[in-house]
């Protein structure tokens, strides 16, 4: 099935594009990609549990074609966790399929399935050969989406986006605004409707504004949407599930980064708040990370990082939380422009703010190779 999809896409992209004035403007389709394969070892405090594994952590396959002088088409397939359909390993996702109109640096328009701007890392999180990490800051680590609610923290999809930057002397002001589906998407289990469609008439609205001055960069991001993900809470609260429909969800994010001589620093925060307005129900999610690195030589880079997620849910007499703290160190060696070797160690702590249900410590060590092909 997936080979058929890829073959169809290649055929479609092979047709010549037409410019707005009716003249044919051809360009060959460009096929390229990234992948990262890793060895990971983890053990809990006391060494009672130990796990070691090789894995193809992530592979992104891109198709790009210029359709006209100012129009470009782009498709991105993402493969995770040593994909095998017969063995039920991993996943394959169509991450992007869009066309872009570029009027210049100040105005760009994207139409179609896309990853929207949010903070600094969201749009570039799949560029594994360009990032020093093996395990990225947690909410951006797409290989963890089987057990972390990544989509709660960051907007994963949009369908219309306008963005650009405005130069003002030595400074540049960035902006992006976008719209997409709400998180209430039908699946194949919803037999009454087509899968992959929004089941409501609400939308995701979001954007980012920021500025750059030489090697300093900062910005503020935000999204607004309505969620129908609280059906289980209706049972706990003994209320009509209709009262938990279309609950507003607001994400606020901020990013700051700079390069000074050989020192590199980057940080982000994300706050997720629900305006549930229901007595006995309170849901909050927070995340932040910092990374401080030093460019020892042109190929060799060392860094220290700290990531933290904090998810809290209160419903009636039930209180749960999941806090994950991940301090660690890492090193990357850029062999050439297409290949990078990495090592990373982290001391992971998983705890529960409301009790002793979770108080686990893990040692995590990984080696990886990232390739641009």
C-alpha positions as CSV (number, residue, x, y, z in Angstrom):
1,X,0.0,0.0,0.0
2,X,2.7,2.5,1.0
3,X,4.8,1.7,-2.1
4,X,1.7,2.4,-4.2
5,X,1.2,5.8,-2.4
6,X,4.8,6.7,-3.0
7,X,4.6,5.7,-6.7
8,X,1.5,7.8,-7.2
9,X,3.1,10.8,-5.6
10,X,6.2,10.5,-7.7
11,X,4.1,10.4,-10.9
12,X,2.1,13.4,-9.9
13,X,5.1,15.4,-9.1
14,X,6.7,14.5,-12.4
15,X,4.2,16.5,-14.4
16,X,5.5,19.9,-15.4
17,X,4.2,22.9,-13.4
18,X,2.5,25.9,-14.9
19,X,3.2,29.5,-13.9
20,X,0.5,32.1,-13.4
21,X,1.1,33.6,-16.8
22,X,0.4,30.3,-18.5
23,X,4.1,29.5,-19.4
24,X,5.5,26.1,-18.5
25,X,8.2,26.1,-15.9
26,X,9.7,22.7,-15.3
27,X,12.1,21.4,-12.7
28,X,13.0,17.9,-11.8
29,X,11.6,16.4,-8.6
30,X,14.0,16.4,-5.8
31,X,14.0,13.4,-3.4
32,X,16.0,13.5,-0.2
33,X,15.7,12.7,3.4
34,X,17.1,12.2,6.9
35,X,17.4,9.2,9.2
36,X,18.8,8.5,12.6
37,X,19.7,5.0,13.9
38,X,20.6,4.5,17.5
39,X,21.7,2.2,20.3
40,X,20.0,2.9,23.6
41,X,20.6,1.4,27.1
42,X,18.4,2.1,30.1
43,X,18.3,0.8,33.6
44,X,16.3,1.8,36.7
45,X,17.7,2.8,40.1
46,X,19.0,-0.4,41.7
47,X,19.6,-2.1,38.3
48,X,16.6,-4.3,38.7
49,X,15.4,-3.5,35.2
50,X,17.8,-3.3,32.2
51,X,17.1,-2.8,28.6
52,X,19.4,-2.4,25.5
53,X,18.2,-2.1,22.0
54,X,19.2,-0.9,18.5
55,X,16.5,1.0,16.6
56,X,15.9,3.0,13.5
57,X,14.6,5.9,15.5
58,X,13.3,8.1,12.7
59,X,13.4,8.4,8.9
60,X,12.0,11.3,6.9
61,X,11.6,11.1,3.2
62,X,11.0,14.3,1.3
63,X,9.7,15.1,-2.2
64,X,10.1,18.7,-3.5
65,X,9.3,20.2,-6.9
66,X,9.1,23.7,-8.2
67,X,5.8,24.1,-10.0
68,X,6.3,27.6,-11.3
69,X,8.5,30.6,-10.7
70,X,7.0,31.4,-7.2
71,X,5.3,28.0,-6.4
72,X,6.8,25.0,-4.8
73,X,5.3,21.6,-3.7
74,X,6.6,19.6,-0.8
75,X,5.7,16.1,0.7
76,X,7.2,14.6,3.9
77,X,6.7,11.0,5.0
78,X,7.9,10.1,8.5
79,X,8.8,6.6,9.6
80,X,9.3,5.8,13.3
81,X,10.7,3.1,15.5
82,X,12.0,0.4,13.1
83,X,8.8,0.3,11.1
84,X,7.4,-3.2,10.3
85,X,3.7,-3.5,9.5
86,X,3.8,-7.3,9.7
87,X,5.4,-7.2,13.2
88,X,3.4,-4.2,14.4
89,X,6.5,-2.1,15.1
90,X,6.6,1.7,14.8
91,X,4.5,3.9,12.5
92,X,4.4,5.7,9.2
93,X,2.8,9.2,9.0
94,X,2.2,11.6,6.2
95,X,3.5,14.7,8.0
96,X,3.3,17.3,5.2
97,X,1.9,17.8,1.7
98,X,1.7,21.5,0.8
99,X,2.2,24.1,-1.9
100,X,3.9,27.4,-1.2
101,X,3.7,30.7,-2.8
102,X,6.7,33.0,-2.2
103,X,6.4,36.7,-2.9
104,X,9.7,37.4,-1.1
105,X,11.1,37.1,2.4
106,X,8.3,39.2,3.8
107,X,5.3,37.2,2.6
108,X,4.9,33.4,2.1
109,X,1.7,31.4,1.8
110,X,1.5,27.7,2.5
111,X,-1.6,25.7,1.6
112,X,-2.1,22.0,2.6
113,X,-1.0,19.7,5.3
114,X,2.0,21.2,7.2
115,X,3.8,21.5,10.5
116,X,3.1,25.0,11.8
117,X,5.5,27.5,13.4
118,X,5.5,27.2,17.2
119,X,8.5,28.2,19.3
120,X,11.9,27.5,17.8
121,X,12.0,23.8,17.5
122,X,8.6,22.6,16.1
123,X,9.3,23.0,12.4
124,X,12.9,21.8,12.5
125,X,12.5,18.9,15.0
126,X,12.7,16.3,12.1
127,X,16.1,17.6,11.0
128,X,18.0,15.0,13.0
129,X,21.4,15.4,11.2
130,X,21.4,19.1,12.0
131,X,20.5,18.7,15.7
132,X,23.1,17.6,18.3
133,X,20.6,15.5,20.3
134,X,19.7,11.8,20.1
135,X,16.7,12.3,22.3
136,X,15.3,15.7,21.6
137,X,13.5,17.9,24.2
138,X,10.7,15.5,25.3
139,X,7.6,17.0,23.7
140,X,9.5,17.2,20.3
141,X,10.7,13.6,20.4
142,X,8.2,12.0,17.9
143,X,9.5,8.5,18.6
144,X,7.9,8.8,22.1
145,X,4.4,9.6,20.8
146,X,3.3,6.0,21.7
147,X,3.4,6.9,25.5
148,X,3.7,10.7,25.7
149,X,0.9,13.1,24.8
150,X,3.0,15.1,22.4
151,X,0.0,16.6,20.6
152,X,-1.2,18.2,23.8
153,X,1.9,20.4,24.0
154,X,2.5,21.4,20.4
155,X,0.4,21.9,17.3
156,X,1.2,19.1,15.0
157,X,-0.7,20.1,11.9
158,X,-2.1,23.2,10.1
159,X,-3.5,23.7,6.6
160,X,-3.2,27.4,5.8
161,X,-0.2,29.5,7.0
162,X,1.1,33.0,6.2
163,X,4.6,33.8,7.4
164,X,7.7,35.8,6.7
165,X,10.2,38.2,8.2
166,X,10.6,42.0,8.0
167,X,14.2,43.4,8.2
168,X,14.7,46.6,10.1
169,X,18.3,47.6,10.2
170,X,20.3,44.9,12.0
171,X,17.1,43.3,13.3
172,X,14.6,41.0,11.7
173,X,11.0,40.6,12.9
174,X,9.5,37.2,12.2
175,X,5.7,36.4,12.1
176,X,3.5,33.5,11.3
177,X,-0.3,33.0,11.5
178,X,-2.1,29.8,10.7
179,X,-5.4,27.8,10.8
180,X,-6.1,24.1,10.9
181,X,-8.4,21.4,12.2
182,X,-9.3,21.1,15.9
183,X,-8.0,18.0,17.7
184,X,-11.3,16.2,17.3
185,X,-10.3,14.1,14.3
186,X,-12.2,11.0,13.3
187,X,-10.4,7.6,13.2
188,X,-11.1,4.4,11.3
189,X,-13.0,3.2,14.4
190,X,-15.6,5.9,13.8
191,X,-17.6,3.9,11.3
192,X,-20.2,6.6,10.8
193,X,-17.8,9.1,9.1
194,X,-14.7,9.4,7.0
195,X,-11.5,9.1,9.0
196,X,-9.0,12.0,9.2
197,X,-11.7,14.6,9.2
198,X,-12.6,17.2,11.9
199,X,-15.8,16.1,13.7
200,X,-16.7,19.6,14.8
201,X,-17.0,23.0,13.1
202,X,-14.2,24.6,15.2
203,X,-10.7,25.3,14.1
204,X,-7.1,25.6,15.4
205,X,-5.8,29.2,15.3
206,X,-2.2,29.9,16.0
207,X,0.8,32.0,15.4
208,X,4.3,33.2,16.4
209,X,6.0,36.6,16.5
210,X,9.7,37.1,17.2
211,X,12.8,39.0,16.4
212,X,16.4,38.2,15.5
213,X,19.4,40.4,16.2
214,X,22.7,39.0,14.9
215,X,22.9,35.6,16.7
216,X,20.1,36.3,19.2
217,X,16.6,35.0,18.6
218,X,13.5,35.2,20.7
219,X,9.8,34.7,20.1
220,X,6.3,34.2,21.6
221,X,3.9,31.6,20.2
222,X,0.2,30.8,20.9
223,X,-2.6,28.5,19.7
224,X,-6.3,28.3,20.5
225,X,-8.6,25.4,19.8
226,X,-11.5,23.4,21.4
227,X,-11.1,19.8,22.6
228,X,-13.6,17.0,23.2
229,X,-11.0,14.7,25.0
230,X,-12.7,14.6,28.4
231,X,-15.3,11.9,28.1
232,X,-13.7,9.8,30.9
233,X,-13.9,12.8,33.3
234,X,-17.7,13.0,32.8
235,X,-18.0,9.5,34.4
236,X,-15.8,10.6,37.4
237,X,-17.7,13.8,37.9
238,X,-21.1,12.2,37.3
239,X,-22.2,14.8,34.8
240,X,-23.6,14.8,31.3
241,X,-20.7,14.3,28.8
242,X,-22.2,17.2,26.7
243,X,-20.9,19.6,29.4
244,X,-17.4,18.6,28.5
245,X,-17.7,19.2,24.8
246,X,-15.8,22.0,23.0
247,X,-13.5,22.9,26.0
248,X,-11.2,25.7,25.0
249,X,-7.5,24.9,25.1
250,X,-4.8,27.6,25.0
251,X,-1.1,27.0,24.4
252,X,1.4,29.7,25.2
253,X,5.0,29.2,24.3
254,X,8.2,31.2,24.4
255,X,11.7,30.6,22.9
256,X,15.1,32.3,23.4
257,X,18.4,31.3,21.9
258,X,21.8,32.8,21.1
259,X,25.3,32.0,19.9
260,X,28.2,34.0,21.4
261,X,31.7,33.0,20.3
262,X,31.7,29.3,20.8
263,X,28.8,29.2,23.4
264,X,25.3,28.2,22.2
265,X,22.2,28.5,24.4
266,X,18.6,27.7,23.6
267,X,15.5,27.4,25.8
268,X,11.7,27.1,25.5
269,X,8.7,26.9,27.6
270,X,5.1,25.8,26.9
271,X,2.0,26.2,29.1
272,X,-1.2,24.4,28.2
273,X,-4.4,25.6,29.9
274,X,-8.0,24.4,29.6
275,X,-10.9,26.7,30.2
276,X,-13.1,23.9,31.4
277,X,-15.3,25.9,33.8
278,X,-16.5,22.7,35.4
279,X,-16.4,22.3,39.2
280,X,-14.0,19.5,40.3
281,X,-12.1,19.4,37.0
282,X,-8.7,21.0,36.5
283,X,-6.2,20.1,33.8
284,X,-2.8,21.8,33.3
285,X,0.3,20.9,31.4
286,X,3.8,22.6,31.4
287,X,7.1,22.0,29.7
288,X,10.4,23.7,29.5
289,X,13.9,22.9,28.4
290,X,17.3,24.6,28.4
291,X,20.5,23.5,26.5
292,X,23.9,25.0,26.9
293,X,26.5,24.0,24.5
294,X,30.2,24.7,23.6
295,X,31.7,24.3,20.1
296,X,35.1,22.7,21.0
297,X,36.2,22.6,17.4
298,X,34.4,22.8,14.1
299,X,33.2,19.2,14.1
300,X,33.0,18.7,17.9
301,X,30.1,20.0,20.1
302,X,29.4,19.4,23.8
303,X,26.2,20.3,25.6
304,X,24.3,20.1,28.9
305,X,20.5,19.9,28.8
306,X,17.6,19.9,31.2
307,X,14.0,19.0,30.2
308,X,10.9,18.9,32.4
309,X,7.3,18.0,31.7
310,X,4.6,18.4,34.3
311,X,1.0,17.2,33.6
312,X,-1.7,17.6,36.3
313,X,-5.3,16.4,36.3
314,X,-7.8,16.8,39.0
315,X,-11.3,15.3,38.7
316,X,-13.6,14.9,41.7
317,X,-11.6,12.9,44.3
318,X,-9.0,11.8,41.7
319,X,-5.7,13.7,41.5
320,X,-3.0,12.5,39.1
321,X,0.2,14.0,37.8
322,X,3.2,12.9,35.8
323,X,6.4,14.8,36.2
324,X,9.4,13.8,34.0
325,X,12.7,15.5,34.7
326,X,15.7,14.8,32.4
327,X,19.0,16.4,33.1
328,X,21.8,15.1,30.9
329,X,24.9,15.7,28.8
330,X,25.8,15.0,25.2
331,X,28.4,15.2,22.5
332,X,28.1,15.3,18.7
333,X,30.8,15.0,16.1
334,X,30.1,16.3,12.6
335,X,31.9,13.9,10.3
336,X,30.9,16.0,7.2
337,X,27.9,17.9,6.0
338,X,25.8,14.7,5.6
339,X,26.8,12.6,8.6
340,X,26.9,13.2,12.4
341,X,27.8,10.9,15.3
342,X,26.3,11.4,18.7
343,X,26.4,10.3,22.3
344,X,24.0,11.2,25.1
345,X,23.5,10.4,28.8
346,X,20.5,11.4,30.9
347,X,19.4,10.8,34.4
348,X,15.6,10.5,34.2
349,X,13.3,11.0,37.2
350,X,9.5,10.1,36.9
351,X,7.4,11.3,39.9
352,X,3.9,12.1,41.1
353,X,3.3,15.5,42.7
354,X,0.2,14.2,44.5
355,X,1.6,11.1,46.1
356,X,4.2,8.3,45.9
357,X,2.6,6.5,43.0
358,X,5.6,7.3,40.9
359,X,9.1,7.9,42.1
360,X,11.4,6.2,39.7
361,X,14.9,7.0,38.5
362,X,16.4,5.8,35.3
363,X,19.8,6.0,33.7
364,X,19.7,6.4,29.9
365,X,22.7,6.2,27.6
366,X,22.5,6.3,23.8
367,X,24.7,6.3,20.7
368,X,23.5,7.4,17.3
369,X,24.3,8.1,13.7
370,X,22.4,10.8,11.8
371,X,22.5,10.9,8.0
372,X,21.3,13.4,5.4
373,X,20.9,11.6,2.0
